[in-house]
């Protein structure tokens, strides 16, 4: 018994000594990857410790810097019975001022005890680029009262113009770490054109006496319907299955001012237009490429085309336009390139007229215009293609004549079998069958083409009659008639059903028929307007039946790739 008590006493002393030594050996250290940086660079602040903290470190107020990212790492190893641990928290800092700045000691709690790191001094010099804009301070929502997790949604503009860019902001406030993945489900954004691109930023803020990691997701939207709009709640699911929902976001979309100038096709933003030719001297019947570029800030994906002039004495062929869009620093910008292949039919000095591009600028509340420069080119006389072919054939005739006659001794007498008509008849039967099959296939194809052509013609005729009937009927909902007429027209025109398709399925089906992207976007926009009208978000300025009729007329003009 005495032996057991002695053993327990010795063990307790050892544990007390070990605990005291461990407490004395805890190290908390702060460091940066560089103490001398420019405003073009970022600094990584690392908080390292050899024991697991009770919670993430608490950063002091940072003068001259902004936290733009955060990560953590840990490592535990046992060698010869001795365990070592390493825990690190890394913060990416963006300089926002020039000067010498001191980061005060960072505090952390380990086993209930408070520890502080060393301080760090960083010198910031002016770089080549101007200082970045300081993000506005995040105002905590009144509902945030110290919860572990909280979500909210908002927009940067509550009264935008129709077609003006709006930023949808989703914020996740996180006061403690999560183990596992979280999933974000954005709203459907009914009545808006969504770019399907999102920017994500993270910051650390002391709110409601707690340190929150705030994750912000920014999505660009472009209103397609005017009037009062409501964005449904966004949802965030935590690893333990908890569902966090935001409140609805309400905004009022203003229609574009009246009167709209002549030539305005609906472009909203700020744009410039330019044009060039691949060459300035051509011959008759020689192709020349007219390249036109529209670039700027706005919804590049739905940007309307410039108004093209009528050119007498030219054959014009349209190439598919190309789009380049990017979402950077909360702004959607890019460019759209158009190409027209021109073939002149008469010689002389010609000037391609200037192109005007009219757009509405929400920043100035004004309709503005950008124009290209007129382009001058010289068309020289060319050589007729038929004359070239004839002269080439005549020059080749002497080359294909035999040098001398073939001697008779080289001509062999045919075999008797070859002189039998039945032999040749048997050989001709397979060839005759192939020819007959080919003829039947050609006739069948021509018949199918005629049927398809007749169906396309009947599609337009039937749809036009349906629109006239819908306009005469009283008490019929315009959105139901417009959707039914447009769906029936597309089904008849392309010979496959378009009923009940989602936007992505409809887009894929139209692309299979080589429909232009601008026409696909218009089609989807009409269906969006129908959907909005069905739920009471009708735009009084737009007549759905007129919109469907204009859309179908574009289809009938053969606007396909």
C-alpha positions in Angstrom: 0.0 0.0 0.0 2.8 2.4 0.9 4.5 1.4 -2.4 1.4 2.4 -4.4 1.0 5.7 -2.6 4.7 6.5 -3.2 4.2 5.7 -6.9 1.1 7.9 -7.3 3.0 10.8 -5.5 5.9 10.5 -7.9 3.6 10.3 -11.0 1.7 13.5 -9.8 4.9 15.4 -9.4 6.1 14.3 -12.9 2.8 15.4 -14.4 3.0 18.8 -12.6 6.5 19.3 -13.8 5.6 18.4 -17.3 2.6 20.7 -17.4 4.7 23.6 -16.0 7.4 23.0 -18.5 4.9 22.8 -21.4 3.3 26.0 -20.3 6.7 27.7 -20.2 7.7 26.2 -23.6 4.6 27.5 -25.6 5.8 29.8 -28.4 3.6 32.2 -30.3 5.4 34.1 -33.1 4.3 36.5 -35.8 6.2 37.0 -39.0 5.8 38.4 -42.5 7.2 37.3 -45.8 8.6 40.8 -46.5 9.2 43.9 -44.4 9.6 46.2 -47.4 6.9 46.2 -50.1 5.2 48.4 -52.6 1.5 49.2 -53.0 1.5 46.8 -56.0 2.4 43.8 -53.7 0.6 41.9 -50.9 2.0 40.8 -47.5 1.4 37.5 -45.9 1.3 37.7 -42.1 1.8 34.3 -40.4 0.9 33.5 -36.8 2.7 30.3 -35.7 2.5 28.4 -32.4 3.6 25.0 -31.1 0.3 24.3 -29.3 -3.3 24.1 -30.5 -5.2 27.3 -29.7 -8.6 27.4 -28.2 -9.8 29.6 -31.1 -8.3 31.5 -34.1 -6.0 34.4 -33.2 -7.6 37.8 -32.7 -6.0 40.4 -35.0 -5.5 43.9 -33.7 -6.8 46.9 -35.7 -4.6 47.1 -38.9 -3.5 50.6 -39.9 -2.5 50.9 -43.6 -3.6 47.3 -44.5 -6.7 45.5 -45.5 -7.2 41.7 -44.9 -8.1 40.1 -48.3 -7.5 36.4 -47.5 -7.0 33.9 -44.8 -5.8 30.2 -44.5 -4.6 27.9 -41.7 -2.4 24.8 -41.5 -1.4 22.3 -38.7 1.1 19.5 -38.3 1.6 17.1 -35.4 4.4 14.5 -35.4 5.8 12.0 -32.9 9.5 11.0 -33.1 11.1 8.6 -30.5 8.1 9.2 -28.3 8.5 12.9 -28.4 5.5 14.8 -29.9 5.9 18.2 -31.7 3.0 20.3 -32.9 2.9 23.3 -35.3 -0.2 25.4 -36.0 -0.2 28.4 -38.4 -2.7 31.0 -39.4 -1.9 33.1 -42.5 -3.5 36.4 -43.4 -3.0 38.1 -46.8 -2.8 41.9 -46.4 -3.2 44.5 -49.1 -1.5 47.8 -48.5 -3.9 50.8 -48.8 -1.5 53.5 -47.6 2.2 54.5 -48.0 4.5 54.7 -45.0 5.9 52.7 -42.1 3.3 50.7 -40.2 3.5 48.6 -37.0 1.3 45.6 -36.5 0.7 45.2 -32.7 1.1 41.9 -31.0 -1.5 39.3 -31.9 -3.3 37.6 -29.0 -4.3 33.9 -28.8 -5.8 31.7 -26.1 -4.2 28.2 -25.4 -5.7 26.0 -22.7 -7.5 29.1 -21.3 -4.3 31.1 -21.0 -3.7 34.3 -23.1 -0.5 34.6 -25.1 0.8 37.5 -27.3 3.1 37.4 -30.3 5.8 39.9 -31.1 5.0 43.0 -33.1 5.9 43.5 -36.8 7.0 46.6 -38.7 6.4 46.9 -42.5 7.5 49.7 -44.8 5.2 50.4 -47.7 6.4 52.3 -50.8 4.4 53.7 -53.7 4.2 51.3 -56.6 3.5 51.8 -60.3 -0.2 51.5 -60.0 -2.4 53.8 -57.9 -3.6 52.7 -54.5 -6.6 50.4 -54.6 -9.9 51.7 -53.5 -10.6 50.9 -49.8 -13.6 48.7 -49.5 -16.3 50.4 -47.4 -16.6 49.3 -43.8 -19.1 46.5 -43.3 -22.1 47.7 -41.3 -23.3 44.8 -39.2 -27.0 44.0 -39.5 -29.1 44.7 -36.5 -30.1 41.0 -36.3 -26.5 40.1 -35.7 -26.2 39.8 -31.9 -23.3 37.5 -31.4 -24.6 34.4 -33.2 -22.0 31.8 -34.4 -23.4 32.0 -38.0 -25.5 34.5 -39.9 -26.3 35.3 -43.5 -27.7 38.4 -45.3 -28.3 39.5 -48.9 -28.5 43.0 -50.4 -28.0 44.9 -53.7 -25.7 47.9 -54.3 -28.5 49.8 -56.2 -32.2 49.7 -55.1 -33.5 51.8 -58.1 -31.5 50.8 -61.2 -32.5 51.4 -64.8 -33.7 48.7 -67.0 -30.6 46.9 -68.3 -28.2 48.6 -65.8 -25.7 46.5 -63.9 -26.7 45.6 -60.3 -24.5 43.8 -57.8 -26.2 41.1 -55.6 -24.2 40.7 -52.4 -24.5 37.6 -50.2 -22.6 37.7 -46.9 -21.8 34.8 -44.5 -20.8 35.8 -41.0 -18.8 33.1 -39.3 -17.6 33.3 -35.6 -16.2 29.8 -35.3 -14.5 27.3 -37.5 -16.5 24.7 -39.5 -15.4 21.1 -40.2 -16.7 20.1 -43.6 -18.0 21.7 -46.7 -20.8 24.3 -46.9 -23.0 24.7 -50.0 -24.5 27.9 -51.3 -27.7 28.0 -53.4 -28.3 31.3 -55.1 -31.8 32.6 -56.0 -33.3 32.0 -59.5 -33.1 35.8 -60.2 -36.4 35.9 -62.1 -36.6 39.1 -64.2 -32.8 39.5 -64.3 -30.1 38.4 -66.7 -27.5 36.6 -64.7 -23.9 36.3 -65.8 -23.3 33.1 -63.8 -20.0 34.5 -62.5 -19.3 35.3 -58.8 -16.4 37.1 -57.0 -15.6 36.0 -53.5 -13.7 37.9 -50.8 -13.0 37.3 -47.1 -12.4 39.8 -44.3 -12.0 39.7 -40.5 -14.1 42.2 -38.5 -14.8 42.7 -34.8 -18.6 42.8 -34.6 -20.8 42.4 -31.6 -17.8 41.7 -29.3 -16.8 38.8 -31.5 -14.3 38.3 -34.3 -16.2 37.3 -37.5 -14.8 35.9 -40.7 -17.1 37.5 -43.3 -17.3 35.8 -46.7 -18.9 38.0 -49.4 -20.1 36.6 -52.8 -20.8 39.2 -55.4 -22.9 38.4 -58.5 -23.7 40.8 -61.4 -27.3 41.1 -62.5 -29.0 43.0 -65.3 -32.8 43.8 -64.9 -34.9 42.7 -67.9 -38.2 43.9 -66.6 -39.1 47.3 -65.2 -41.2 47.9 -62.1 -41.1 46.5 -58.6 -38.9 43.4 -58.4 -38.2 40.9 -55.6 -35.3 38.5 -55.4 -36.0 35.3 -53.5 -34.0 34.2 -50.5 -30.5 32.7 -50.9 -29.7 29.5 -48.9 -26.5 28.3 -47.2 -26.3 24.8 -45.9 -23.7 24.0 -43.1 -21.9 20.7 -42.8 -24.3 19.6 -39.9 -27.3 20.2 -42.1 -28.3 23.6 -40.7 -30.1 25.8 -43.4 -29.5 29.5 -43.3 -31.8 31.7 -45.4 -31.6 35.4 -46.3 -34.5 37.8 -46.4 -36.1 38.8 -49.7 -34.4 41.6 -51.5 -36.7 44.3 -53.0 -35.8 46.9 -55.6 -37.5 49.1 -58.2 -36.3 49.0 -61.8 -36.8 52.3 -63.7 -37.7 52.3 -67.4 -35.3 54.1 -69.7 -36.2 57.8 -70.2 -38.3 58.9 -73.1 -38.0 59.9 -75.8 -35.5 57.3 -77.0 -33.3 58.6 -79.9 -33.6 57.2 -83.3 -31.2 54.3 -83.8 -31.2 53.3 -80.2 -31.4 49.4 -79.9 -31.4 49.0 -76.2 -27.7 49.1 -75.2 -27.2 50.3 -71.6 -23.7 51.1 -70.2 -20.8 53.0 -71.6 -19.4 51.8 -75.0 -17.1 52.8 -77.9 -17.2 51.5 -81.4 -14.3 51.2 -83.9 -13.9 49.8 -87.4 -11.1 48.7 -89.7 -10.5 47.0 -93.1 -8.0 44.1 -93.6 -6.9 45.9 -96.8 -7.6 49.2 -98.6 -7.1 48.1 -102.2 -9.1 45.2 -103.8 -10.1 44.0 -107.2 -13.7 43.4 -108.4 -15.0 40.0 -107.1 -12.2 40.0 -104.5 -13.3 39.6 -100.8 -12.5 42.2 -98.2 -13.2 42.0 -94.4 -14.9 44.8 -92.5 -14.1 44.4 -88.8 -16.2 46.3 -86.2 -15.7 46.2 -82.5 -18.0 47.4 -79.7 -16.4 47.5 -76.2 -17.1 49.0 -72.9 -18.9 48.4 -69.6 -22.3 46.7 -69.6 -24.0 43.5 -70.5 -21.8 42.4 -73.4 -23.6 39.0 -73.8 -26.9 40.7 -74.9 -25.4 43.7 -76.6 -27.4 44.7 -79.7 -25.7 44.9 -83.1 -24.8 48.2 -84.7 -27.1 49.5 -87.4 -25.5 48.4 -90.7 -25.8 50.7 -93.7 -27.1 49.5 -97.1 -24.2 49.3 -99.6 -25.0 49.6 -103.3 -22.8 47.5 -105.6 -21.6 45.2 -102.9 -22.3 41.6 -102.0 -22.3 41.3 -98.2 -21.8 38.1 -96.2 -22.1 38.0 -92.4 -19.6 36.1 -90.2 -20.4 35.0 -86.6 -19.6 37.6 -84.0 -17.2 36.8 -81.1 -17.7 37.9 -77.5 -15.1 38.4 -74.7 -16.6 39.2 -71.3 -14.9 39.5 -67.9 -16.2 40.4 -64.4 -13.5 42.2 -62.5 -13.6 44.5 -59.4 -17.4 44.4 -59.5 -17.7 45.6 -63.1 -18.8 43.6 -66.2 -16.9 44.7 -69.2 -15.6 43.3 -72.5 -16.0 43.5 -76.2 -18.0 42.1 -79.1 -16.3 41.8 -82.6 -18.3 41.7 -85.8 -17.1 40.8 -89.3 -18.7 41.5 -92.6 -17.2 40.0 -95.8 -17.7 42.5 -98.7 -17.3 41.7 -102.4 -17.3 44.7 -104.8 -18.9 44.5 -108.2 -17.7 47.7 -109.7 -14.5 49.6 -109.6 -13.7 53.1 -108.3 -12.9 54.8 -105.0 -15.5 53.9 -102.4 -16.1 55.1 -98.8 -17.7 52.9 -96.2 -19.8 55.2 -94.1 -19.3 55.8 -90.4 -21.2 53.6 -87.9 -23.1 55.2 -85.0 -23.7 53.3 -81.8 -26.2 54.8 -79.4 -26.4 53.7 -75.8 -27.9 54.9 -72.5 -25.4 55.8 -69.8 -26.9 55.3 -66.3 -24.1 57.3 -64.7 -25.1 60.5 -66.6 -28.8 59.6 -67.2 -28.2 60.5 -70.8 -28.3 58.8 -74.2 -24.8 59.0 -75.7 -23.3 58.1 -79.0 -20.0 56.7 -80.3 -19.1 56.7 -84.0 -16.4 55.1 -86.2 -14.4 56.9 -88.8 -15.4 56.5 -92.5 -13.2 54.0 -94.3 -12.0 54.7 -97.9 -10.8 51.9 -100.2 -10.0 51.6 -103.9 -11.6 48.9 -106.1 -9.7 48.1 -109.2 -10.9 46.3 -112.3 -10.6 42.5 -112.1 -10.5 39.6 -114.5 -13.6 37.6 -115.2 -13.4 34.1 -113.6 -14.8 32.4 -116.8 -12.1 34.0 -119.0 -9.4 32.6 -116.6 -10.8 29.1 -116.8 -11.1 29.1 -120.6 -7.6 30.4 -121.2 -6.2 27.8 -118.7 -8.0 25.0 -120.6 -6.8 26.1 -124.0 -3.2 26.3 -122.7 -3.5 22.7 -121.4 -4.9 21.2 -124.6 -1.5 20.7 -126.4 -0.2 19.0 -123.2 -2.8 16.2 -123.2 -2.4 15.3 -126.9 -0.5 12.0 -127.5 3.1 12.4 -128.6 2.7 9.7 -131.3 0.2 7.1 -132.4 0.2 3.7 -130.6 1.6 0.9 -132.8 -0.9 -1.8 -133.8 1.2 -4.6 -132.4 0.5 -3.4 -128.9 -3.3 -3.9 -129.3 -4.4 -7.3 -128.1 -7.4 -9.2 -129.5 -10.3 -9.4 -127.0 -11.3 -12.8 -125.5 -14.4 -14.5 -126.6 -16.0 -14.2 -123.2 -15.7 -10.4 -123.3 -17.6 -10.3 -126.6 -20.6 -12.1 -125.1 -23.4 -9.5 -124.4 -24.7 -11.6 -121.4 -21.3 -11.2 -119.7 -21.5 -7.4 -119.8 -25.2 -7.5 -118.7 -24.3 -9.4 -115.6 -21.6 -6.8 -114.8 -24.0 -3.9 -115.4 -26.8 -5.2 -113.0 -25.1 -4.1 -109.7 -24.2 -0.7 -111.2 -27.8 -0.3 -112.4 -29.1 -1.2 -108.9 -26.8 1.4 -107.3 -27.8 4.1 -109.7 -31.5 3.3 -109.2 -31.0 3.4 -105.4 -29.2 6.8 -105.7 -32.1 8.2 -107.9 -34.7 7.1 -105.3 -32.7 8.6 -102.5 -32.4 11.9 -104.4 -36.1 11.9 -105.1 -36.9 11.1 -101.4 -34.6 13.8 -100.2 -36.2 16.4 -102.5 -39.6 15.3 -101.3 -38.5 15.7 -97.7 -37.0 19.1 -98.4 -40.2 20.2 -100.1 -42.2 19.0 -97.1 -39.8 20.7 -94.6 -40.0 23.9 -96.7 -43.8 23.7 -96.7 -43.8 23.2 -92.9 -41.6 26.2 -92.3 -43.8 28.3 -94.5 -46.9 27.0 -92.7 -45.2 27.7 -89.3 -45.0 31.4 -90.1 -48.4 31.6 -91.7 -50.1 29.8 -88.8 -48.3 31.8 -86.1 -49.2 35.1 -87.9 -52.9 34.1 -88.0 -52.7 33.1 -84.3 -51.3 36.5 -83.4 -54.0 38.3 -85.3 -56.7 36.1 -83.6 -55.1 36.7 -80.1 -55.2 40.5 -80.7 -58.9 40.4 -81.5 -59.9 38.2 -78.6 -60.9 39.9 -75.4 -60.1 38.5 -71.9 -57.3 36.3 -73.1 -54.0 36.7 -71.1 -51.3 38.0 -73.4 -48.5 36.0 -71.8 -50.4 32.7 -72.3 -51.1 33.5 -76.0 -47.6 34.7 -76.6 -46.0 31.6 -75.1 -48.3 29.2 -76.9 -47.8 30.9 -80.3 -44.0 31.1 -79.9 -43.7 27.5 -78.8 -45.9 26.2 -81.6 -43.9 28.3 -84.1 -40.5 26.9 -83.0 -41.8 23.3 -83.0 -43.2 23.6 -86.5 -40.2 25.5 -87.9 -37.6 23.1 -86.6 -39.6 19.9 -86.7 -39.2 19.0 -83.0 -41.1 19.8 -79.8 -40.2 22.9 -77.8 -42.9 22.4 -75.1 -41.8 22.4 -71.5 -38.1 22.9 -72.2 -35.8 24.6 -69.6 -33.7 27.6 -70.7 -30.6 25.5 -71.0 -32.4 22.7 -73.0 -34.0 25.3 -75.3 -30.6 27.0 -75.9 -29.0 23.7 -76.7 -31.7 22.7 -79.1 -31.5 26.1 -81.0 -27.8 25.8 -81.2 -28.2 22.4 -82.9 -30.1 24.2 -85.6 -27.3 26.8 -85.9 -29.3 29.7 -84.6 -27.3 32.8 -83.8 -26.5 33.5 -80.2 -28.1 36.9 -80.3 -31.4 35.3 -81.5 -31.1 32.6 -78.8 -30.7 35.3 -76.2 -33.7 37.2 -77.5 -35.8 34.0 -77.5 -34.9 33.2 -73.9 -35.6 36.9 -72.9 -39.1 36.6 -74.4 -39.8 33.5 -72.3 -38.4 35.3 -69.2 -40.8 38.2 -69.9 -43.7 35.7 -70.3 -42.7 34.1 -67.0 -42.5 37.5 -65.3 -45.9 38.5 -66.6 -47.4 35.2 -65.3 -46.3 36.1 -61.8 -47.5 39.7 -62.0 -44.2 41.3 -63.1 -45.4 42.5 -66.4 -43.6 45.4 -68.1 -46.3 47.8 -69.4 -43.9 49.2 -72.0 -43.6 45.9 -73.8 -46.4 44.2 -75.8 -45.6 40.5 -75.6 -47.5 39.7 -78.9 -45.5 42.4 -80.7 -42.3 41.1 -79.2 -43.1 37.5 -80.4 -44.0 38.7 -83.9 -40.7 40.6 -84.2 -38.8 37.6 -82.9 -40.4 35.3 -85.5 -39.7 37.8 -88.3 -36.0 37.6 -87.4 -36.2 33.8 -87.6 -37.9 34.1 -91.0 -35.1 36.3 -92.3 -32.8 33.3 -91.9 -30.6 34.6 -89.2 -28.7 31.4 -88.6 -25.0 30.7 -88.7 
